[in-house]
Amino acid sequence: VIALDIEGGKEAAFRFLNALKIVLISNNLGDAKSIATHPATTTHQRLPDDHKAALGITPGLIRLSVGIEDTDDLIADVLQALEAV
């Protein structure tokens, strides 16, 4: 699992997520497939903002669980999604 903090907050994080083509968007991590989640609006959505901040859950945070897809394909997918931001 890796974490990316996308500059530009929630809107930029959602542009990144929506641009992914191989990586699936999910509320949960842990699968043979690569999965990305936005903790601020999923797993930690009910926490007050100050608690999220204390945990490092920023509006731009994306958690990416890397699966078994081809490494070059995943890198290309993440790079093209970053271009969308």
C-alpha positions in Angstrom: 0.0 0.0 0.0 1.3 3.4 -0.9 -0.2 6.8 -0.1 -0.2 9.8 -2.5 -1.2 13.3 -1.3 -2.5 15.0 -4.4 -2.0 18.8 -4.4 -5.3 20.5 -4.9 -7.4 18.7 -2.3 -10.5 16.6 -2.8 -11.3 17.9 -6.2 -7.8 17.1 -7.5 -7.9 13.7 -5.8 -11.2 12.9 -7.5 -9.8 14.0 -10.9 -6.9 11.6 -10.3 -9.2 8.7 -9.3 -11.6 9.3 -12.2 -8.6 9.3 -14.6 -7.4 5.8 -13.6 -8.0 3.1 -16.2 -6.5 0.0 -14.7 -6.7 0.7 -11.0 -10.2 0.2 -9.5 -11.8 2.7 -7.1 -13.0 1.1 -3.9 -13.9 1.8 -0.3 -11.7 -1.1 0.9 -8.2 -2.1 0.2 -6.8 -5.6 -0.2 -7.4 -7.6 -3.3 -5.4 -9.2 -6.1 -6.3 -6.2 -8.2 -4.9 -2.7 -7.7 -7.4 -0.5 -5.8 -7.4 3.1 -4.9 -9.4 4.8 -2.2 -10.0 8.4 -0.9 -10.0 7.9 2.9 -11.4 11.4 3.7 -14.7 10.5 2.0 -14.8 6.7 2.6 -13.0 5.0 5.5 -12.6 8.1 7.7 -15.5 10.2 6.5 -17.2 10.3 9.9 -14.2 11.7 11.7 -14.1 15.5 12.4 -11.6 17.3 10.2 -9.2 18.0 13.1 -9.0 14.2 13.8 -8.4 13.5 10.1 -5.6 16.1 10.1 -4.0 14.5 13.2 -4.0 11.1 11.4 -2.6 12.6 8.2 -5.9 12.1 6.3 -5.8 15.2 4.1 -8.4 16.1 1.4 -5.9 15.1 -1.3 -4.8 11.7 0.2 -5.2 8.7 -2.0 -4.3 5.2 -0.8 -3.3 2.8 -3.5 -3.1 -0.9 -2.9 -1.0 -2.4 -5.6 -2.2 -5.7 -7.1 -0.8 -8.3 -9.5 -1.2 -6.3 -12.8 1.8 -5.6 -14.9 4.1 -3.1 -13.2 4.7 -1.0 -16.3 0.9 -0.9 -16.9 0.3 0.3 -13.4 3.0 2.9 -13.5 1.7 4.2 -16.8 -1.9 4.3 -15.4 -0.8 6.3 -12.3 1.3 8.7 -14.4 -1.5 9.4 -16.8 -3.9 10.0 -13.9 -1.5 12.5 -12.4 -1.5 14.3 -15.7 -5.2 14.8 -15.3 -4.7 16.7 -12.1 
